[in-house]
Amino acid sequence: MIHPSVIQKQRIIIFILLILISIVVVIGMGMGYSSLSYDRLIPTIFGQGTFKEEFVLFSIRLPRIIITLLSGMALALSGSILQGITGNDLADPGILGINSGAGVAVTVYFLFFPINAETFVFLIPIMAFFGALATAFILYLLSYSKNEGLNPTKLVLIGVGCSTALSGLMIVLISATERQKVAFIAKWLAGSIWGADWPFIWAIIPWLAVLIPFTFYKANRLNILSLNEPVAIGLGISIERERIQLLLTAVALAASAVSVTGGIAFVGLMAPHIARSLVGARNQLFIPVATLIGGLLLLSAGTIGRFLVEPDGIPAGIMVSLLGAPYFIYLLLKK
């Protein structure tokens, strides 16, 4: 039974986060290389802007803002699941190499398979999912033992090694290819929001529309999995089945996000920790908060990056890493 005051606190925090996200969205819509002043935003939104103003807002800025927000939410949710099923506070799809696995699959598909303009947008998340799934399977296989179960420390160490190896593999793959394709993969590695167009939004929305509610539905199972195994078994939970289902969900969330944003790490690490510090460790409480925090973190990073350097800006992945790497070191020292 969750105390009503805790639920009320969660709702207040969610309301504050929604306000902060709205503020960053407005700032992002009015800021950029192409001129679109803030006093012209409302007329442009309601169809009273010039052709240039409507093009800048609806074809350039708004898709980028939406895709960044959705991807941050997906990465945060993926990190929340991974930390729950592994029992390791350092688990994150970027740190564990799941994002890099998705990146290798995207690289192979982009470099060596014929690209069809009509299907490319929808196939990219699928290719990323299979790459991320293969990486997650290897991680699980190497970190699991029959006597101890899943070893959280071994999982992080193997994950960091896999991430480095897969990033190196991507560099090898692009070392002898066309300059145009090299530029695309380089943007992916830097965490540039490259899929900033409406078709990419329609491509990942079905994934998130299914996976986000499913994760919220499974929040109580994550609470039980955080207990020791005899207790969870005594409550009638099939531990391995639940872990596999939730692992597949985390992989799919991360893959759908990085397929359009590139290799972004640390969002899935920071957002759950911040959420737990605000509302406690119950998954029903902190997962919705972590999801919004993830969206806010990545959206803020992208907005600040564009503000610092125009016109292309600093990639969101680099901006997040500037914050996330020190935070990762702090958690290592603390834990």
C-alpha positions in Angstrom: 0.0 0.0 0.0 1.5 3.3 -1.1 0.8 6.2 1.2 -1.4 8.9 -0.4 1.1 11.7 0.4 3.7 9.8 -1.6 1.3 9.5 -4.6 0.5 13.2 -4.3 4.2 14.1 -4.3 4.7 12.0 -7.4 1.9 13.8 -9.2 3.3 17.2 -8.2 6.7 16.2 -9.6 5.2 14.9 -12.8 3.3 18.2 -13.2 6.5 20.2 -12.6 8.4 18.0 -15.2 5.7 18.5 -17.8 6.0 22.3 -17.3 9.8 22.2 -17.6 9.5 20.1 -20.8 7.0 22.6 -22.2 9.4 25.5 -21.4 12.3 23.7 -23.2 10.0 22.8 -26.2 9.1 26.5 -26.5 12.7 27.6 -26.2 13.7 25.0 -28.9 11.0 26.1 -31.3 12.1 29.7 -31.2 15.9 29.1 -31.2 18.1 28.2 -34.2 20.0 29.3 -37.2 16.9 30.2 -39.2 15.0 33.2 -37.9 11.7 32.5 -36.2 11.1 34.9 -33.4 9.1 33.9 -30.3 6.4 36.4 -30.9 5.7 34.6 -34.2 5.4 31.2 -32.7 1.7 31.2 -31.8 0.6 32.7 -35.2 2.7 30.2 -37.0 1.4 27.3 -35.0 -2.2 28.3 -36.0 -1.3 28.6 -39.6 -0.9 32.4 -39.8 2.9 32.4 -40.4 4.8 32.9 -43.7 5.8 30.0 -45.8 9.4 30.2 -44.4 8.2 30.4 -40.8 5.9 27.4 -41.2 8.6 25.4 -43.0 11.2 26.1 -40.3 8.8 25.2 -37.5 6.9 22.2 -38.9 9.6 20.7 -41.1 12.8 21.3 -39.1 12.4 22.2 -35.5 9.2 20.4 -34.3 10.2 17.0 -35.7 13.6 17.3 -34.0 12.1 18.3 -30.7 9.5 15.4 -30.8 12.1 12.8 -31.8 14.5 13.9 -29.1 11.8 13.9 -26.4 10.5 10.5 -27.4 14.0 9.0 -27.6 15.0 10.4 -24.2 11.9 8.9 -22.7 12.6 5.5 -24.3 16.3 5.4 -23.1 15.3 6.4 -19.6 12.7 3.6 -19.4 15.1 1.1 -20.9 17.7 2.0 -18.2 15.0 1.7 -15.4 14.2 -1.8 -16.6 17.8 -2.9 -16.9 18.6 -1.6 -13.4 15.6 -3.4 -12.0 16.2 -6.9 -13.6 19.9 -6.9 -13.0 19.9 -5.4 -9.5 22.8 -3.1 -10.7 22.5 0.6 -10.3 25.1 1.2 -13.1 23.1 -0.6 -15.8 22.4 1.5 -18.8 21.8 0.5 -22.5 24.7 2.7 -23.6 27.2 1.5 -20.9 26.2 -2.2 -21.4 26.8 -2.1 -25.1 23.2 -2.5 -26.2 23.2 0.8 -28.0 26.5 -0.1 -29.8 25.0 -3.5 -30.8 22.1 -1.6 -32.4 24.6 0.7 -34.0 26.6 -2.1 -35.6 23.4 -3.5 -37.1 22.4 -0.1 -38.5 25.9 0.4 -39.9 25.9 -3.0 -41.6 22.4 -2.4 -43.1 23.3 1.1 -44.2 26.7 0.2 -45.8 26.0 -3.2 -47.4 22.3 -3.5 -48.2 20.3 -1.8 -50.9 18.5 1.2 -49.4 14.8 1.7 -50.4 13.6 5.2 -49.6 10.1 3.9 -48.8 11.1 1.2 -46.4 14.3 2.5 -45.0 12.7 4.6 -42.2 10.7 1.6 -40.9 13.5 -1.0 -41.3 16.1 1.0 -39.3 14.4 0.3 -35.9 14.0 -3.4 -36.8 17.6 -3.7 -37.7 18.7 -1.9 -34.6 16.5 -4.2 -32.5 18.1 -7.4 -33.8 21.6 -5.9 -33.3 20.7 -4.9 -29.7 19.0 -8.2 -29.0 22.1 -10.2 -30.1 24.3 -8.0 -27.8 21.9 -8.5 -24.9 21.9 -12.2 -25.5 25.7 -12.4 -25.4 25.8 -10.2 -22.2 23.2 -12.4 -20.5 25.0 -15.6 -21.5 28.4 -14.5 -20.3 27.0 -12.9 -17.0 24.8 -15.8 -16.0 25.8 -18.9 -14.0 23.6 -21.7 -12.9 24.7 -21.4 -9.2 24.7 -17.6 -8.8 22.2 -16.5 -11.4 22.8 -13.2 -13.1 26.0 -11.5 -11.7 25.4 -7.7 -11.8 29.1 -6.8 -11.4 30.2 -9.2 -14.2 27.3 -7.8 -16.4 28.6 -4.2 -16.2 32.2 -5.2 -16.8 31.4 -7.4 -19.8 29.0 -4.7 -21.1 31.7 -2.0 -21.0 34.0 -4.3 -22.9 31.3 -5.2 -25.5 30.5 -1.5 -25.9 34.1 -0.6 -26.6 34.6 -3.6 -29.0 31.4 -2.9 -31.0 32.3 0.8 -31.3 35.7 -0.2 -32.7 33.9 -2.6 -35.1 31.8 0.3 -36.4 35.0 2.3 -37.1 36.5 -0.6 -38.9 33.4 -1.0 -41.0 33.4 2.6 -42.1 37.1 2.9 -42.7 36.9 1.7 -46.3 33.6 3.1 -47.5 32.2 6.2 -49.3 32.7 9.6 -47.7 28.9 10.3 -47.6 28.2 7.1 -45.7 31.1 7.7 -43.4 29.6 11.1 -42.5 26.3 9.4 -41.6 27.9 6.8 -39.3 30.2 9.5 -37.7 27.0 11.5 -36.8 25.5 8.3 -35.4 28.6 7.6 -33.2 28.5 11.2 -31.9 24.9 10.9 -30.9 23.6 13.5 -33.4 19.8 13.5 -33.7 19.9 12.6 -37.4 16.4 11.1 -37.8 14.7 14.5 -37.3 11.8 14.2 -39.7 8.2 13.2 -39.5 8.6 9.7 -41.1 11.0 8.7 -38.3 8.5 9.8 -35.7 5.8 7.6 -37.3 8.3 4.8 -37.4 9.1 4.7 -33.6 5.7 5.7 -32.2 4.2 2.2 -32.6 7.1 0.8 -30.6 6.7 3.2 -27.8 2.9 3.1 -27.9 3.2 -0.7 -27.0 6.3 -0.8 -24.9 5.7 2.1 -22.5 2.3 0.9 -21.3 3.6 -2.6 -21.1 6.5 -1.5 -18.8 4.1 0.5 -16.6 1.9 -2.7 -16.4 5.0 -4.7 -15.3 6.2 -2.3 -12.7 5.0 -4.4 -9.8 6.9 -7.5 -11.3 10.0 -5.4 -11.2 9.4 -4.7 -7.5 9.2 -8.4 -6.9 12.3 -9.2 -9.0 14.3 -6.7 -6.8 13.7 -9.1 -3.8 15.8 -12.2 -3.4 14.9 -15.2 -5.6 13.3 -17.5 -2.9 10.9 -14.7 -2.0 10.0 -14.0 -5.7 9.5 -17.7 -6.3 7.4 -18.0 -3.2 5.1 -15.3 -4.6 4.6 -17.4 -7.7 6.8 -15.5 -10.1 8.6 -17.2 -12.9 11.8 -15.3 -12.5 13.6 -16.2 -15.8 10.5 -15.7 -17.9 9.8 -12.2 -16.4 13.5 -11.3 -16.8 13.5 -12.3 -20.4 10.3 -10.4 -21.2 11.5 -7.3 -19.5 15.0 -7.6 -21.1 13.4 -7.8 -24.5 11.3 -4.7 -23.7 14.4 -2.8 -22.6 16.3 -3.8 -25.7 13.4 -2.8 -28.0 13.1 0.6 -26.3 16.8 1.3 -26.6 17.0 0.1 -30.2 14.0 2.2 -31.3 15.6 5.3 -29.7 19.2 5.0 -30.9 18.1 4.0 -34.4 17.1 7.6 -35.0 19.3 9.5 -32.5 22.6 7.7 -32.6 24.8 6.4 -29.9 23.6 8.2 -26.8 24.6 6.9 -23.4 24.0 7.9 -19.8 20.4 9.0 -20.1 19.2 5.6 -19.0 21.7 5.8 -16.1 20.9 9.2 -14.7 17.1 9.4 -15.1 16.2 6.4 -12.9 18.6 7.6 -10.2 17.2 11.1 -10.1 13.6 9.7 -10.1 14.3 7.3 -7.2 15.9 10.2 -5.2 12.6 12.2 -5.7 9.9 9.6 -5.2 11.5 6.5 -3.8 12.3 3.0 -5.1 8.9 1.7 -5.9 8.8 1.1 -9.6 5.1 2.2 -9.9 6.2 5.6 -8.6 9.6 6.3 -10.1 9.3 4.8 -13.6 6.8 7.4 -14.9 9.0 10.1 -13.3 12.2 8.6 -14.8 10.5 8.5 -18.2 9.8 12.2 -18.2 13.2 13.1 -16.7 14.9 11.2 -19.6 12.9 13.2 -22.1 13.8 16.4 -20.4 17.5 15.5 -20.1 18.0 14.7 -23.8 15.8 17.5 -25.0 17.7 20.0 -22.8 21.1 18.6 -24.0 20.0 19.0 -27.6 18.7 22.5 -27.1 21.9 23.6 -25.2 24.1 22.0 -27.8 22.4 24.0 -30.6 22.6 27.2 -28.6 26.4 26.9 -28.0 27.5 26.3 -31.6 25.5 27.3 -34.6 24.3 26.2 -37.1 24.9 22.5 -36.6 25.4 22.6 -32.9 27.1 20.1 -30.5 25.6 16.6 -30.8 23.2 15.8 -28.0 25.1 12.6 -27.3 28.3 14.5 -26.5 26.4 17.0 -24.3 24.8 14.2 -22.3 28.2 12.4 -22.0 29.7 15.6 -20.5 27.2 15.3 -17.7 26.9 11.5 -17.6 30.5 10.5 -17.4 31.2 12.4 -14.1 27.9 11.0 -12.7 29.0 7.5 -13.7 32.3 7.9 -11.9 30.5 9.3 -8.8 28.2 6.2 -8.8 31.2 3.9 -9.1 32.9 5.5 -6.2 29.7 5.5 -4.1 28.7 1.9 -4.8 
